Amino acid sequence: MPGVQKSLRLPEETLKEIEQIAKETGQDFSSIAKNLLQEAIIMRRCPGIIFVEGTGGRRARLAGAGIEVWEIISAYRSMGQDFNRLKSAYHWLSAEQLRAALAYCSVYPQEIDQLIDQNESWDERKVKERYLFLSAHS
């Protein structure tokens, strides 16, 4: 989607932080600023959700838990969308954390569906092709 140019005044410390992230990641200033703003909006819409950099890029996770939202949703769907079963399976998470994951999915279902589909596409052959060291013989 094409962007709309808008002028914005930033505190110098914010400007420096964005520039530092851009330098560390090799991305341009505008991309970093746009992504940070989008994440802030999402976290405001879905309290209890944070974004963390991982091997698959920045993904939505439950605050205080480290588990990615798509993992909770995948389990929830496999349990017939039974919230009580989900609470039992993830007994260390609060009901509020689980509801945060469900709320995020209701707002951003395409993202969650894509991550679940991506995860389900892995099989033994694909893992061995991608991670050659797993098929090496001693």
C-alpha positions, 0 to 999 in steps of 0.5 A: 500500500502506498504511503502518505507523506506527513511531516512530524516533529520527533524528540531528539532522543526518539530520532536517535533511537530510530536512527540507531535501529536503522543502522543496526538492521540496515533498514531505512529510517522511514521503514523503521519509523513506520513499523514502530508506529504500526506496532504501537497502534497494534499494542494499543488496540490489543493490550497484552501483546508485544513484538519481539525480534526472532528468527522469523522476524518481528512477531506478536507475542504474549507479554510476560510469556514469550509465546507467539500468538499464532501458537496459542491460536493454533492450539485453541483451534485444535481444541475445538475453540474450547477456552477451558481446554486452552486454559488447562493446556496453558495453565501457567498463562492467565485468562487475560493473556489467553484472551489477549491472543484471541483478541489479536487474532480477531483483529489480525486473522490473516497474519495468524492464518499465514503463520499457522499455515507456514508452520504446518507446511514443515515436514521431515523432508523440508526440515532436512533440506533447510537444515542440512546439519540435521541429516549429516551422518557421523 
